Amino acid sequence: MARQDTYDLVEETSADWWEVEAMYDLCFAPGRTALSSYRLRDDVPPLAKLCFTARDKDGILAGCIRNWPVRVGGRLAILLGPVAVHPTRQGEGLGAILMRRALNRAHDLGWSRVMLVGDYPYYRKFGFFRLDGVVMPPPTNPDRVLGYDLSPGAWIGVTGQVTKAEDCNALWPGETLEGGSPKPHQTDRM
Ligand SMILES: CC(C)(COP(=O)(O)OP(=O)(O)OC[C@H]1O[C@@H](n2cnc3c(N)ncnc32)[C@H](O)[C@@H]1OP(=O)(O)O)[C@@H](O)C(=O)NCCC(=O)NCCS
């Protein structure tokens, strides 16, 4: 198993952007950007405080995770992912380390709920559950729409269409992934 100190986990910077894209190209099927979840990311900055790279001691990228804001029936949520681990490093626990880092940081920043589209058998071990009544843009298999509570009961009564959260100030006005330090995120304890 990968120990926490085997890799340096740090926030992604602009210098990492294309390397991370290449990692996603390697780990996902061709045409990944045609997935419906990407339509929710179009023209919306990622949550910079929740994007991490994991590099080994030689600086080689081993894994990465990005997260975006979305709205579900008007309520804010994190759309977790993509998360990827280089094929030669899979099965060592790095995916779990990246997931837990993102979930813990999201909690610390005041977020209430997380969702993703993925394999329940993998994500249930983190505490994800199937979401009823949360509707992704088509085509999405509803059985793959999963949720996670960062605060107790955060998904109770939260249903509806998943839409882009362009107004979320994920990076705050004037800030980009290229620089600056995003301010603490607005809370969504609604
Ligand atoms: C999914 C992924 C990030 C997991 O990273 P990882 O470092 O290998 O994960 P971990 O080492 O923490 O966990 C490995 C375990 O998860 C299981 N697992 C991995 N992907 C799985 C899936 N899609 N469904 C069910 N189980 C899965 C492995 O079989 C392994 O099980 P074991 O512990 O019983 O041997 C990595 O396999 C990957 O990059 N996959 C391609 C991209 C992808 O599908 N990303 C997720 C969708 S956003």
PDBQT file of the ligand as one rigid body, heavy atoms in Angstrom, charges set to zero:
ROOT
HETATM    1  C1  LIG A 201      -9.886   4.385 -10.082  1.00  0.00    +0.000 C 
HETATM    2  C2  LIG A 201      -8.430   4.669  -9.764  1.00  0.00    +0.000 C 
HETATM    3  C3  LIG A 201      -8.240   6.181  -9.574  1.00  0.00    +0.000 C 
HETATM    4  C4  LIG A 201      -8.094   3.977  -8.459  1.00  0.00    +0.000 C 
HETATM    5  O1  LIG A 201      -6.750   4.278  -8.125  1.00  0.00    +0.000 OA
HETATM    6  P1  LIG A 201      -5.874   3.205  -7.297  1.00  0.00    +0.000 P 
HETATM    7  O2  LIG A 201      -4.697   3.911  -6.743  1.00  0.00    +0.000 OA
HETATM    8  O3  LIG A 201      -5.621   2.010  -8.126  1.00  0.00    +0.000 OA
HETATM    9  O4  LIG A 201      -6.910   2.848  -6.124  1.00  0.00    +0.000 OA
HETATM   10  P2  LIG A 201      -6.636   2.156  -4.760  1.00  0.00    +0.000 P 
HETATM   11  O5  LIG A 201      -5.270   1.527  -4.766  1.00  0.00    +0.000 OA
HETATM   12  O6  LIG A 201      -6.935   3.113  -3.678  1.00  0.00    +0.000 OA
HETATM   13  O7  LIG A 201      -7.734   1.032  -4.735  1.00  0.00    +0.000 OA
HETATM   14  C5  LIG A 201      -7.556  -0.093  -5.529  1.00  0.00    +0.000 C 
HETATM   15  C6  LIG A 201      -8.746  -1.019  -5.340  1.00  0.00    +0.000 C 
HETATM   16  O8  LIG A 201      -9.882  -0.442  -5.977  1.00  0.00    +0.000 OA
HETATM   17  C7  LIG A 201     -10.394  -1.372  -6.915  1.00  0.00    +0.000 C 
HETATM   18  N1  LIG A 201     -10.935  -0.640  -8.065  1.00  0.00    +0.000 N 
HETATM   19  C8  LIG A 201     -10.296   0.203  -8.876  1.00  0.00    +0.000 A 
HETATM   20  N2  LIG A 201     -11.143   0.661  -9.829  1.00  0.00    +0.000 NA
HETATM   21  C9  LIG A 201     -12.340   0.084  -9.574  1.00  0.00    +0.000 A 
HETATM   22  C10 LIG A 201     -13.602   0.154 -10.199  1.00  0.00    +0.000 A 
HETATM   23  N3  LIG A 201     -13.810   0.916 -11.266  1.00  0.00    +0.000 N 
HETATM   24  N4  LIG A 201     -14.615  -0.575  -9.658  1.00  0.00    +0.000 NA
HETATM   25  C11 LIG A 201     -14.414  -1.354  -8.582  1.00  0.00    +0.000 A 
HETATM   26  N5  LIG A 201     -13.226  -1.449  -7.937  1.00  0.00    +0.000 NA
HETATM   27  C12 LIG A 201     -12.206  -0.740  -8.443  1.00  0.00    +0.000 A 
HETATM   28  C13 LIG A 201      -9.203  -2.214  -7.308  1.00  0.00    +0.000 C 
HETATM   29  O9  LIG A 201      -9.617  -3.469  -7.816  1.00  0.00    +0.000 OA
HETATM   30  C14 LIG A 201      -8.503  -2.363  -5.956  1.00  0.00    +0.000 C 
HETATM   31  O10 LIG A 201      -9.166  -3.313  -5.181  1.00  0.00    +0.000 OA
HETATM   32  P3  LIG A 201      -8.400  -4.113  -4.004  1.00  0.00    +0.000 P 
HETATM   33  O11 LIG A 201      -7.950  -3.090  -3.017  1.00  0.00    +0.000 OA
HETATM   34  O12 LIG A 201      -9.444  -5.011  -3.469  1.00  0.00    +0.000 OA
HETATM   35  O13 LIG A 201      -7.271  -4.797  -4.685  1.00  0.00    +0.000 OA
HETATM   36  C15 LIG A 201      -7.471   4.124 -10.856  1.00  0.00    +0.000 C 
HETATM   37  O14 LIG A 201      -7.720   2.743 -11.015  1.00  0.00    +0.000 OA
HETATM   38  C16 LIG A 201      -7.617   4.812 -12.196  1.00  0.00    +0.000 C 
HETATM   39  O15 LIG A 201      -6.944   5.802 -12.469  1.00  0.00    +0.000 OA
HETATM   40  N6  LIG A 201      -8.491   4.296 -13.069  1.00  0.00    +0.000 N 
HETATM   41  C17 LIG A 201      -8.696   4.859 -14.387  1.00  0.00    +0.000 C 
HETATM   42  C18 LIG A 201      -9.442   6.175 -14.298  1.00  0.00    +0.000 C 
HETATM   43  C19 LIG A 201     -10.752   6.019 -13.564  1.00  0.00    +0.000 C 
HETATM   44  O16 LIG A 201     -11.543   5.118 -13.829  1.00  0.00    +0.000 OA
HETATM   45  N7  LIG A 201     -11.001   6.953 -12.610  1.00  0.00    +0.000 N 
HETATM   46  C20 LIG A 201     -12.186   6.924 -11.770  1.00  0.00    +0.000 C 
HETATM   47  C21 LIG A 201     -13.367   7.529 -12.430  1.00  0.00    +0.000 C 
HETATM   48  S1  LIG A 201     -13.425   9.303 -12.176  1.00  0.00    +0.000 SA
ENDROOT
TORSDOF 0
